[in-house]
Amino acid sequence: MVNQELLDILRCPACVREKDGLLEYYKESWLICQDCGRKYPVRDDIPVMLIDEGDKWANTAKDALPVPPPAN
């Protein structure tokens, strides 16, 4: 599980300069940007906050996200 203090400060790296980039913690496996819809996997309790990684899952429906996220 990701520490709540970390969740409070994390923002979408693609949106944070122009928007809030607020993230929803989903099923303890994903961080979903409320502005752009990018989805960042959480692997071994570590959020993978790379824009390229978020892009891979941007068009995947929230309820179709694999839990746990795949290794790569």
Secondary structure, DSSP 8 states (H G I E B T S, - for coil): ---HHHHHH---TTTTTTS---EEEETTTEEEETTT--EEEEETTEE---HHHHHHHTTS-GGGS-SS----
